[in-house]
């Protein structure tokens, strides 16, 4: 029997993501080739920095989760469980502005093509009526409607700060010191234990390292080398080739290109001799936090 779900609908009923990784709160609209979701930036979000701003890597998750919610809504109309999916690529992702705790965000996505189990989408994130980010994503969905991980025991999170920041948790996972390689290369390795905070909710019963953490790993390496905070401006040519479960040692290599106005890096993530992700990042020097 088909189960009709009216809109707006809680995202928790439509996607497998769980706190602290889940970002969107409600699916607002579904149309023929996309949809729209909404959320409020919470103090207990894994993506909120010490100064109360939302980290730009959250835009990847906001758009990916909106696509997943729209697909999940369509699946629910057929009485199917939501499908697990993975971010396979991103390009042209610009981070024009940021959001802060309490800001209301609207995320709009439009599917622009399909290739087998892959979907290409364009997405935008708006803070109130102002566009603050946008780009193109490539996502992969499980081709059949397998049962989603059991999330019936989920409890509502309290509005408190996480016990440790994501930045500190990533730094703590480093298992080798930073190394210089030639004139423009730097590298560092990380190993994330099962208790790593970003495995919680991504996904229940099948923990996998989110793409936004892979971007943040590169940022950690670059900030260590530059000895200064950096602000992500753009992601290009990102390819996430292989899911990363807990316990693997991941080597992050960055080839640097510095200009007077920004820092650019071509990044490669390796597990043993396998290239599991590549992407190009553009950063500017972070502005001092307002007092």
MOCOR-V121764 format. One record per residue. N is the residue number from 0. RES is the residue in one small letter. PSI is psi in degrees with one decimal (* if undefined). D_CENTER is the distance of its C-alpha to the mean C-alpha in Angstrom with 2 decimals. Layout:
((N/RES/PSI/D_CENTER) (N/RES/PSI/D_CENTER))
This chain:
((0/x/133.6/34.50) (1/x/141.2/31.81) (2/x/115.5/30.01) (3/x/132.9/29.43) (4/x/118.8/26.58) (5/x/155.4/27.21) (6/x/145.5/24.78) (7/x/155.1/23.22) (8/x/145.0/21.87) (9/x/133.9/19.72) (10/x/-28.8/16.23) (11/x/-26.5/17.05) (12/x/-6.2/19.69) (13/x/-17.7/17.69) (14/x/154.8/14.45) (15/x/-13.3/14.28) (16/x/141.7/11.37) (17/x/160.0/13.23) (18/x/145.6/13.23) (19/x/8.3/11.91) (20/x/-34.2/8.45) (21/x/133.1/9.73) (22/x/-44.9/9.57) (23/x/147.5/11.92) (24/x/-41.9/15.53) (25/x/139.6/17.66) (26/x/121.4/17.94) (27/x/-33.6/20.54) (28/x/143.8/21.68) (29/x/131.4/21.77) (30/x/-174.6/23.73) (31/x/-36.4/24.82) (32/x/22.1/21.91) (33/x/-151.5/19.02) (34/x/-177.8/18.43) (35/x/138.7/17.44) (36/x/165.7/15.77) (37/x/156.5/16.18) (38/x/167.0/15.16) (39/x/134.9/16.42) (40/x/120.4/14.71) (41/x/150.6/16.04) (42/x/-27.2/17.47) (43/x/10.1/16.23) (44/x/141.6/12.49) (45/x/-20.1/10.59) (46/x/1.4/9.10) (47/x/129.2/12.73) (48/x/174.5/14.66) (49/x/-26.7/18.33) (50/x/6.3/19.62) (51/x/1.7/18.02) (52/x/152.6/15.62) (53/x/131.5/11.98) (54/x/139.9/9.99) (55/x/-25.8/9.14) (56/x/-15.6/5.68) (57/x/-24.6/5.20) (58/x/-34.6/6.65) (59/x/-47.0/4.38) (60/x/-39.6/3.73) (61/x/-45.7/7.29) (62/x/-42.1/8.69) (63/x/-41.9/7.72) (64/x/-31.6/9.00) (65/x/-42.7/11.88) (66/x/-45.8/12.89) (67/x/-38.1/12.91) (68/x/-41.0/14.95) (69/x/-41.6/17.35) (70/x/-41.6/17.92) (71/x/-37.1/18.40) (72/x/-43.5/20.90) (73/x/-39.5/22.82) (74/x/-40.5/22.94) (75/x/-30.3/24.30) (76/x/-23.7/27.02) (77/x/8.8/28.17) (78/x/34.1/28.00) (79/x/149.7/25.32) (80/x/153.3/22.49) (81/x/147.2/18.88) (82/x/146.3/17.57) (83/x/139.4/14.75) (84/x/169.3/12.60) (85/x/143.9/10.28) (86/x/120.1/8.38) (87/x/-20.3/11.37) (88/x/163.6/11.21) (89/x/144.6/10.61) (90/x/158.7/13.41) (91/x/26.3/15.03) (92/x/104.0/11.95) (93/x/140.8/13.93) (94/x/89.4/13.18) (95/x/-32.2/16.66) (96/x/177.3/16.66) (97/x/175.9/15.03) (98/x/162.0/15.42) (99/x/167.7/17.10) (100/x/130.2/17.85) (101/x/-15.4/19.75) (102/x/142.2/18.58) (103/x/131.0/18.30) (104/x/145.4/15.68) (105/x/131.7/16.21) (106/x/126.4/13.85) (107/x/134.5/15.83) (108/x/149.3/15.19) (109/x/125.7/17.94) (110/x/126.1/18.33) (111/x/-8.9/20.25) (112/x/165.9/21.16) (113/x/151.1/21.13) (114/x/98.7/22.08) (115/x/-124.7/22.96) (116/x/3.6/20.05) (117/x/145.2/17.60) (118/x/136.1/16.76) (119/x/132.3/16.17) (120/x/156.2/15.02) (121/x/138.6/15.23) (122/x/155.7/13.35) (123/x/145.5/14.19) (124/x/128.2/13.35) (125/x/135.3/16.61) (126/x/111.7/17.73) (127/x/-115.8/21.02) (128/x/10.6/22.47) (129/x/127.2/20.88) (130/x/124.8/18.23) (131/x/-10.8/15.75) (132/x/158.2/13.21) (133/x/162.1/13.31) (134/x/-173.3/13.01) (135/x/135.9/13.34) (136/x/151.9/11.16) (137/x/124.2/12.78) (138/x/150.6/12.12) (139/x/130.9/14.42) (140/x/143.1/15.99) (141/x/131.6/18.54) (142/x/-22.1/21.78) (143/x/163.0/23.67) (144/x/70.3/23.25) (145/x/156.2/23.15) (146/x/136.4/23.10) (147/x/160.5/19.74) (148/x/148.2/19.41) (149/x/120.3/21.76) (150/x/21.6/20.29) (151/x/-18.8/23.69) (152/x/14.0/23.89) (153/x/137.6/20.93) (154/x/150.8/22.19) (155/x/129.9/21.15) (156/x/147.0/19.55) (157/x/153.0/21.79) (158/x/76.1/20.95) (159/x/162.2/20.97) (160/x/147.6/18.94) (161/x/153.1/17.17) (162/x/-25.1/19.79) (163/x/147.1/18.04) (164/x/155.1/15.40) (165/x/-38.6/12.28) (166/x/-46.7/13.96) (167/x/-36.9/17.14) (168/x/-37.8/15.79) (169/x/-44.3/14.41) (170/x/-38.6/17.76) (171/x/-20.6/19.65) (172/x/-3.8/18.32) (173/x/129.4/19.97) (174/x/4.1/22.91) (175/x/148.0/24.54) (176/x/162.5/25.39) (177/x/136.2/24.28) (178/x/140.4/26.50) (179/x/136.8/27.76) (180/x/100.9/28.39) (181/x/-159.8/30.81) (182/x/-27.9/30.81) (183/x/3.3/27.20) (184/x/144.3/25.22) (185/x/152.3/23.55) (186/x/152.5/22.04) (187/x/150.9/20.97) (188/x/149.5/20.17) (189/x/147.6/18.04) (190/x/118.4/18.60) (191/x/120.0/16.52) (192/x/166.1/18.89) (193/x/-26.9/18.43) (194/x/-1.2/18.48) (195/x/135.7/15.38) (196/x/-33.5/13.66) (197/x/-12.0/10.13) (198/x/-20.9/12.21) (199/x/114.9/13.58) (200/x/0.7/12.48) (201/x/73.1/10.44) (202/x/158.1/13.03) (203/x/125.8/16.47) (204/x/-13.4/19.04) (205/x/72.5/16.83) (206/x/131.2/14.40) (207/x/144.4/11.95) (208/x/121.1/9.74) (209/x/155.9/5.99) (210/x/-35.6/5.17) (211/x/-30.3/3.55) (212/x/-36.7/6.90) (213/x/-37.0/8.71) (214/x/-43.4/8.40) (215/x/-31.1/9.50) (216/x/-46.7/12.19) (217/x/-40.2/13.63) (218/x/-39.0/13.73) (219/x/-44.4/15.56) (220/x/-44.8/17.99) (221/x/-40.2/18.65) (222/x/-36.7/19.31) (223/x/-41.0/21.61) (224/x/-39.3/23.47) (225/x/-16.8/23.82) (226/x/37.9/24.65) (227/x/148.8/23.00) (228/x/145.3/19.73) (229/x/150.6/17.77) (230/x/122.0/15.80) (231/x/129.6/13.21) (232/x/-34.3/14.86) (233/x/145.1/13.72) (234/x/129.9/11.87) (235/x/149.5/14.37) (236/x/39.6/15.30) (237/x/130.8/12.17) (238/x/119.4/13.20) (239/x/101.4/11.68) (240/x/-22.7/15.05) (241/x/132.0/15.22) (242/x/145.5/13.60) (243/x/102.8/13.91) (244/x/172.7/15.76) (245/x/156.2/17.02) (246/x/1.0/19.90) (247/x/139.2/19.40) (248/x/120.9/20.17) (249/x/121.5/17.73) (250/x/127.1/19.33) (251/x/118.5/17.49) (252/x/132.0/19.87) (253/x/127.6/19.69) (254/x/121.5/22.40) (255/x/147.3/22.93) (256/x/109.7/24.43) (257/x/137.7/25.47) (258/x/170.4/26.95) (259/x/-25.1/28.61) (260/x/-18.0/25.74) (261/x/173.5/22.53) (262/x/131.3/21.15) (263/x/149.4/19.85) (264/x/135.2/18.75) (265/x/121.6/18.63) (266/x/137.0/16.54) (267/x/131.5/17.32) (268/x/129.9/16.13) (269/x/141.1/19.08) (270/x/113.2/20.13) (271/x/-120.8/23.92) (272/x/14.8/24.90) (273/x/130.4/21.95) (274/x/111.1/19.53) (275/x/-13.6/16.23) (276/x/146.9/13.96) (277/x/146.1/15.03) (278/x/161.3/13.82) (279/x/132.4/15.51) (280/x/144.8/14.45) (281/x/129.3/16.63) (282/x/155.6/17.08) (283/x/165.1/19.85) (284/x/133.8/21.53) (285/x/140.3/20.07) (286/x/145.1/22.51) (287/x/141.0/24.33) (288/x/136.8/23.24) (289/x/145.7/25.79) (290/x/*/28.22))
